[in-house]
Amino acid sequence: MALAVSTLGGCGTTSPSNKDITLHVVATDYSGLKTASPVAQTWNSLARSFEERNPHITIDVQFVPVVSADTEVATMVRDGRAPDLAQLDSYSPFIADNDLYSADDLFPISMQSAFIPSLVDAGSVDRVQYGIPWVASTRMFFYNKKLFAQAGIKHAPESWDDVRRDAVKLKDNGVKVPVGLPLGPQEAEAETMMWMLGDDGGYTDSVGSYSLDSVRNVDAFSWLKKNLVEPGLVGPKDPAKTSVSDAFSDFLAGRTGMLDGHLTLLPSAKAAGIDVGVVPLPGKTGPSSQALANADWMMAFRQNGHRDADAKFLQYIYSEANLLKFQQEYKLLPVTVEVAEAVRTNPEYRDLVPFLDLLSDAAFYPVDKPSWGPVSAALKKAIGQAVHGDPKAILVGLQRDAQMRDKQH
């Protein structure tokens, strides 16, 4: 997940002066999530080791809960208290006002070129990289092998019709939740996009404009409503109110036959004694042509003028040895080619390889659009009703809202 460079390397252009500087770093705290690992100890250890090598730079790490991290940092920036560095799930809200240093300002070319290209593209606006990938993930389809065998299902589903037929068999065999469908506000944007991708749809079109109400997206939700929700194949809970946490809990408890899953669900399922199978996301006529990918981003703010110190610390933490420490804690996907190869050859990470194989061609949320934050928030509140009411009407309303917000940004 890192770059094979000297941990003492400089930016390549300038270097910090001997003036004492304190860098304020905001790191997202995922400890409230059931599948998350605490990383505070690793962050603090890394900060102290950097300070020993750079006595004029102090690293002050602030941990902010994942549910409020983006909002808290936005407030800091607005109030003139921007952190020097922040690790968040979105960078684009800070692009319009030129709040961020670019990767060109922070890394030599040799380091920039080591990032996995799909992540560089996702972190760039108008071909300028502002989002520095920190950790990445892709989604796959999880199923309970024991429940499948008990229902007489011999193969994992590849298409939506397979999902429907298998769900009927699971329901007939007494499985409470044949298909998990979390479209509640917690993380509905992920579940939504995975089903859209299954019909070659998505949130934007080929030129990057919002296309939430495209024919393919409407068809995808019409299929969900008719084939899974109305026949009662998603369990007794309302999918519009079901959170990802609840869906994962049901799977870990052995109540769910299959669902779209995050790679962090895999070790939790094994620890819970679930004989779990993992396959590419089913699509309309076969395996989905693209997987959903997501990344967290490091970003460096201009407000305090600490570019040289920012660069020095970033180059330190993006060394292979140091980011491998985070790899051991996060257990997510690496963000550089070199460490991706290290992960592939390390038996400790063999479960990550199928997810890693999908990363280079995966589809990302439109995080390069400053409007994505509010568009995503609106979608989370409304999309669940698309499997109850008129899918086209819901998606047309969301498209209209997205276009309005896009113009405002």
C-alpha positions in Angstrom: 0.0 0.0 0.0 3.0 2.3 -0.3 5.9 3.5 -2.2 9.4 2.0 -2.2 11.3 5.2 -1.5 13.6 6.4 1.3 11.7 7.4 4.4 13.9 10.4 4.7 13.3 11.7 1.2 12.4 15.3 0.6 10.0 16.8 -1.9 12.6 17.1 -4.6 12.3 20.9 -4.9 12.4 22.5 -1.5 12.9 21.4 2.1 11.5 22.6 5.4 13.5 25.3 7.2 14.8 24.9 10.7 11.8 26.8 12.1 9.7 24.8 14.5 6.4 23.8 12.9 3.4 21.8 14.1 1.4 19.9 11.5 -2.2 19.4 12.5 -3.3 16.0 10.9 -6.9 14.8 10.9 -7.4 11.1 10.6 -10.7 9.4 10.3 -11.6 7.1 13.2 -13.4 3.9 12.0 -13.5 2.2 15.4 -17.3 2.7 15.6 -17.8 0.3 12.7 -18.3 -3.4 13.5 -15.7 -4.5 10.9 -13.1 -1.8 11.6 -9.7 -2.0 13.2 -8.4 0.7 15.5 -5.4 2.5 14.0 -4.7 5.2 16.5 -1.7 3.4 18.0 -0.1 3.0 14.5 -0.8 6.7 13.6 0.8 7.9 16.9 3.8 5.6 16.6 4.4 6.8 13.1 4.1 10.5 14.2 6.7 10.0 17.0 9.1 8.1 14.7 8.9 11.0 12.2 9.5 13.6 14.9 12.7 11.8 16.0 14.1 12.1 12.4 12.7 15.7 12.0 13.1 17.5 15.3 11.7 20.8 14.0 8.4 19.3 13.0 5.8 18.2 15.5 2.9 16.0 14.3 -0.5 16.6 16.1 -2.9 13.8 15.1 -6.6 14.4 15.8 -9.0 11.4 15.3 -12.5 12.3 14.1 -15.4 9.8 14.0 -16.1 8.5 10.5 -19.7 9.7 10.6 -18.7 13.4 11.1 -15.1 13.6 9.7 -16.0 15.3 6.4 -18.3 17.8 8.1 -15.8 18.7 10.8 -13.0 19.3 8.4 -15.2 21.5 6.2 -16.1 23.5 9.3 -12.4 23.9 10.2 -11.6 25.1 6.7 -14.5 27.6 6.7 -13.5 29.0 10.1 -9.9 29.5 9.1 -8.6 26.5 11.1 -7.8 24.1 8.3 -5.7 21.1 9.2 -2.4 20.8 7.4 -3.3 17.2 6.3 -6.6 15.3 6.4 -7.5 11.7 5.7 -11.2 11.7 4.5 -13.5 9.9 2.1 -13.8 13.0 -0.2 -11.5 15.7 -1.4 -13.5 17.5 -4.1 -15.4 19.9 -1.8 -12.1 21.7 -1.3 -11.2 22.1 -5.0 -13.3 25.0 -6.0 -11.7 27.5 -3.6 -8.1 26.2 -4.3 -7.8 24.9 -0.8 -5.5 22.0 -1.6 -2.0 21.4 -2.8 -1.7 19.1 -5.8 0.3 15.9 -5.8 2.8 17.8 -8.0 3.4 20.1 -5.1 4.0 17.3 -2.7 5.7 14.3 -4.4 8.5 13.8 -7.0 7.4 12.2 -10.2 8.8 8.8 -9.2 6.4 8.6 -6.2 3.4 9.9 -8.2 3.9 7.3 -10.9 3.8 4.4 -8.4 0.1 4.9 -7.5 -2.4 2.5 -9.1 -3.6 4.4 -12.2 -7.4 3.9 -11.5 -6.9 5.6 -8.1 -4.9 8.5 -9.7 -7.8 9.0 -12.1 -10.4 9.0 -9.3 -8.2 11.4 -7.3 -7.9 13.9 -10.1 -9.9 16.9 -11.4 -9.1 18.2 -14.9 -6.1 15.8 -14.9 -4.6 17.4 -11.7 -4.3 15.1 -8.8 -5.5 16.5 -5.5 -6.7 13.3 -3.8 -3.8 11.1 -2.6 -5.2 7.6 -2.2 -4.8 6.2 1.3 -6.7 2.9 1.4 -9.0 1.3 -1.2 -11.6 -1.3 -1.3 -13.8 -3.1 -3.8 -17.1 -4.9 -3.4 -18.0 -8.5 -4.2 -21.0 -10.8 -3.7 -21.1 -12.9 -0.5 -23.2 -16.0 0.0 -23.6 -18.5 2.9 -22.4 -21.9 1.5 -24.2 -23.9 4.2 -27.6 -22.2 3.5 -27.1 -22.7 -0.2 -26.3 -26.4 0.2 -29.3 -26.9 2.5 -31.5 -25.3 -0.2 -30.1 -27.5 -2.9 -28.2 -24.7 -4.6 -25.0 -26.0 -6.2 -23.5 -22.9 -7.8 -23.0 -19.3 -6.8 -25.3 -16.9 -8.7 -23.9 -15.1 -11.8 -26.9 -13.2 -13.1 -29.9 -11.4 -11.6 -32.1 -14.3 -12.6 -29.8 -16.6 -10.7 -30.2 -14.4 -7.7 -34.0 -14.5 -7.9 -34.2 -18.3 -8.4 -31.8 -18.9 -5.6 -33.6 -16.5 -3.3 -36.9 -18.4 -3.9 -35.2 -21.7 -3.0 -33.7 -20.1 0.2 -37.0 -18.7 1.2 -38.7 -22.0 0.7 -36.1 -23.6 2.9 -36.8 -21.3 5.7 -34.0 -18.7 5.3 -35.2 -15.5 6.9 -33.3 -13.1 4.6 -32.7 -14.7 1.2 -31.1 -11.5 -0.2 -29.8 -8.7 1.9 -30.8 -5.3 0.4 -29.6 -2.4 2.6 -31.1 0.8 1.0 -31.4 2.6 4.3 -29.6 6.0 4.7 -26.4 4.7 6.2 -24.7 3.7 3.0 -27.4 3.5 0.3 -25.1 5.0 -2.3 -23.0 1.9 -2.4 -25.9 -0.6 -2.7 -27.5 1.6 -5.3 -24.5 1.9 -7.5 -23.8 -1.9 -7.4 -27.2 -2.7 -8.8 -26.9 0.1 -11.3 -23.5 -1.3 -12.5 -25.1 -4.7 -12.9 -27.1 -3.2 -15.8 -24.1 -1.1 -17.1 -25.6 2.0 -15.5 -24.1 4.3 -12.9 -24.3 7.8 -11.4 -22.7 9.5 -14.4 -22.5 9.1 -18.1 -19.4 8.8 -20.4 -18.7 12.5 -20.2 -19.1 12.8 -16.4 -22.6 14.3 -16.2 -25.1 13.0 -13.7 -27.3 10.3 -15.2 -29.3 8.9 -12.2 -32.5 8.6 -14.2 -31.0 6.8 -17.2 -33.0 4.0 -18.7 -30.6 1.4 -17.4 -30.8 2.7 -13.8 -34.6 2.8 -13.9 -34.6 -0.8 -15.3 -32.3 -1.9 -12.5 -34.6 -0.6 -9.7 -37.7 -1.8 -11.5 -36.2 -5.3 -11.6 -35.4 -5.1 -7.9 -38.9 -4.0 -7.0 -40.6 -6.6 -9.1 -38.3 -9.6 -8.6 -36.9 -9.3 -5.1 -38.9 -6.8 -2.9 -42.5 -7.5 -3.9 -42.1 -11.3 -3.7 -40.7 -10.9 -0.2 -37.2 -12.2 -1.0 -35.4 -9.5 1.0 -36.6 -10.6 4.4 -39.1 -9.0 6.8 -37.3 -5.7 7.2 -38.1 -2.7 5.0 -35.0 -2.3 2.6 -35.6 1.4 2.7 -34.8 1.4 6.4 -32.2 -1.4 6.5 -28.7 -0.2 7.2 -25.5 -1.9 6.0 -24.6 -2.6 9.6 -27.9 -4.4 10.1 -27.5 -6.3 6.9 -24.0 -7.4 7.8 -25.1 -8.4 11.3 -27.8 -10.6 9.8 -25.3 -12.3 7.5 -22.9 -12.8 10.4 -25.7 -14.4 12.4 -26.4 -16.9 9.7 -29.8 -15.4 8.8 -29.0 -14.1 5.3 -28.3 -16.2 2.3 -26.5 -13.6 0.1 -25.7 -9.9 -0.2 -23.4 -7.4 -1.7 -20.4 -7.2 0.7 -17.4 -5.1 1.6 -14.1 -6.9 1.9 -14.0 -6.2 5.7 -17.0 -8.5 6.0 -14.9 -11.5 5.0 -12.7 -11.9 8.1 -15.7 -11.1 10.3 -17.8 -13.9 8.6 -15.0 -16.4 9.0 -14.6 -15.4 12.7 -18.3 -16.0 13.1 -18.1 -19.5 11.7 -19.8 -18.7 8.4 -18.7 -20.9 5.5 -18.7 -17.9 3.1 -18.4 -17.8 -0.6 -17.2 -14.7 -2.5 -17.8 -14.1 -6.2 -18.1 -11.1 -8.6 -21.3 -9.0 -8.4 -24.1 -10.6 -10.4 -25.3 -8.5 -13.3 -28.4 -8.5 -15.4 -27.2 -11.2 -17.8 -24.0 -12.4 -16.1 -21.2 -11.2 -13.8 -21.2 -7.4 -13.6 -18.7 -5.8 -16.0 -17.4 -3.6 -13.3 -17.1 -3.7 -9.5 -17.7 -0.8 -7.2 -14.5 0.6 -5.7 -14.0 3.2 -3.0 -11.0 5.0 -1.6 -10.1 7.2 1.3 -7.9 10.2 0.5 -5.1 12.1 2.0 -5.1 15.8 1.2 -2.9 18.7 2.1 -4.4 22.2 2.8 -2.8 25.4 1.7 -4.2 27.6 4.4 -1.3 27.3 6.8 1.4 27.5 4.1 3.3 24.4 5.4 3.8 22.8 2.0 7.4 21.7 2.5 6.7 20.1 5.9 3.5 18.6 4.5 5.5 17.1 1.7 8.2 15.7 4.0 5.7 14.0 6.3 3.6 12.6 3.4 6.7 11.2 1.8 7.6 9.6 5.1 4.2 7.9 5.6 4.0 6.8 2.0 7.2 4.8 2.3 6.7 1.1 1.9 7.7 0.1 5.4 5.4 2.7 7.0 2.3 2.1 5.0 2.6 -1.6 5.3 2.0 -1.0 9.0 -1.3 0.5 8.1 -2.0 -2.4 5.8 -1.7 -4.7 8.8 -4.2 -2.6 10.7 -6.8 -1.6 8.0 -6.5 -4.9 6.0 -7.8 -3.0 2.9 -6.4 -2.8 -0.5 -3.0 -1.3 -1.3 -2.8 1.9 -3.4 0.5 1.4 -5.2 1.7 -1.1 -7.7 4.7 -2.2 -5.7 2.8 -3.0 -2.6 0.0 -4.6 -4.5 2.5 -7.1 -5.7 3.8 -7.6 -2.2 0.2 -8.3 -1.0 -0.3 -10.8 -3.8 2.7 -12.8 -2.8 2.0 -12.7 1.0 -0.1 -15.6 2.2 -1.4 -13.4 5.0 -3.4 -11.4 2.5 -4.6 -14.2 0.1 -8.3 -13.3 0.9 -7.6 -9.8 -0.5 -6.4 -10.9 -3.9 -9.8 -11.4 -5.5 -10.8 -7.9 -4.4 -7.5 -6.5 -5.6 -7.9 -8.1 -9.0 -11.0 -5.9 -9.5 -9.4 -2.6 -8.6 -7.8 -1.6 -11.9 -11.0 -1.7 -13.9 -13.5 -0.8 -11.1 -15.9 2.1 -11.1 -15.7 4.8 -8.4 -18.2 7.2 -7.0 -18.0 10.6 -8.8 -15.8 11.9 -6.0 -14.1 14.4 -8.4 -17.4 16.4 -8.5 -17.7 18.9 -5.6 -21.5 18.4 -5.7 -21.2 14.6 -5.0 -21.4 15.1 -1.2 -24.8 16.7 -1.2 -26.0 14.6 -4.1 -25.1 11.5 -2.2 -26.8 12.8 0.9 -30.0 13.4 -1.0 -29.8 9.9 -2.6 -29.4 8.2 0.8 -32.6 9.7 2.0 -34.8 8.9 -1.0 -33.5 5.9 -3.0 -35.1 3.3 -0.7 -38.5 4.4 -1.9 -37.6 3.4 -5.5 -38.3 -0.2 -4.5 -41.7 0.7 -3.1 -43.1 3.5 -5.3 -42.4 4.4 -8.9 -38.6 3.9 -9.6 -38.6 6.3 -12.5 -40.2 9.1 -10.5 -37.8 8.7 -7.6 -34.7 8.7 -10.0 -36.0 11.6 -12.0 -36.4 13.6 -8.8 -32.9 12.7 -7.7 -31.5 13.6 -11.2 -33.2 17.0 -11.0 -31.7 17.6 -7.6 -28.2 16.4 -8.8 -28.2 18.8 -11.7 -29.3 21.7 -9.5 -26.5 21.0 -7.0 -24.0 20.5 -9.8 -24.7 24.0 -11.1 -24.3 25.5 -7.6 -20.8 24.0 -7.3 
